[in-house]
Amino acid sequence: MAKPTPEPDDVLLMQAVARRDQAAFAALYDRFSRPTFSLIVRVVRSRPEAEEILQETFWQIWEKAPGYQPALGSPFTWIVTIARHKAIDRLRANSRHLQRIAEAQAANTGAAVTEPAVFASIATDERAVAVQAALAEIGTAERRVIELAFFDGLTHLEIAEALSHPVGTVKARIRRGLLKLRAVFQQQAARAKKGRKEGPR
């Protein structure tokens, strides 16, 4: 993602948007939409979804521009933060995308993580319930870091800071937890298969 060349006018542009200046909003969109779209595509891996999220992002920017505070970051940083949160929210909203969330988090921390694709095929409410049941069967420590990573969308570094653990410990617990979940899912599948063979009594 190519970051636009910083210009002092960016803050003035955002302040004009906060005053509901439509021309300023159009200029803001022209300036930041391309790099923001690139970020979203990298997270959701779908151009149609990325286009929707981009529009949602800029609608929120229009709504929340009066609350922008230059002291907390540049307009570009503020915009891409909104975009990233919306992209992660879109993935969380559909359980079949949980594996992509893991990939997005790994990319965000710059860490190459090889995690089993245990969530890749979850597409129904019934399977989502199965995930919750499986989570209840693994250790509390592993369950907590998995929930923070996959459902709250935190990075490994953010989890480490939240739990006061080394990043290496967080990664190891996620990996162990996913391996345990895979075993639980395999057991669930075996029980379901056995139940189908036996039929109703």
Secondary structure, DSSP 8 states (H G I E B T S, - for coil): -------THHHHHHHHHHTT-HHHHHHHHHHHHHHHHHHHHHHH--HHHHHHHHHHHHHHHHHHGGG--GGG--HHHHHHHHHHHHHHHHHHHSGGGHHHHHHHHHHHHT-------TTTT--SHHHHHHHHHHHTTS-HHHHHHHIIIIIS---HHHHHHHHT--HHHHHHHHHHHHHHHHHHHHHHHHHHHHHHHH---
